Amino acid sequence: MIKLTQLNGHSIVVNSDLIEFVEQTPDTLVSLTTGKKIMVRESDEEIVRLTAEYRRLCRMAKMPGTTH
C-alpha cells in the first residue's frame, strides 16, 4: 500500500498491486485495474519510487532473520 494525496489535499492509501498505469497530464492520473481513476499530487516518478520502496519492504519482511 502506498500513501498518495488527492488534488483536494486528502490523503488516500492505494494498493499498489492494483495500479495499471500512471499518466502525467499535467496532473498525475493513476488508473487502477478495477477501472477507477484517481488524480493525485505526486508525480509519476514519485509513485514509481513509493511502489518500489513498498515492494522492497515487503520482500525484506518475508526474508528469514529480518527484524520488521
Summary of the structure (lengths in Angstrom):
residues: 68
radius of gyration: 13.3
end to end distance: 16.1
largest distance: 43.8
contacts: 161
relative contact order: 0.20
helix: 32%
strand: 35%
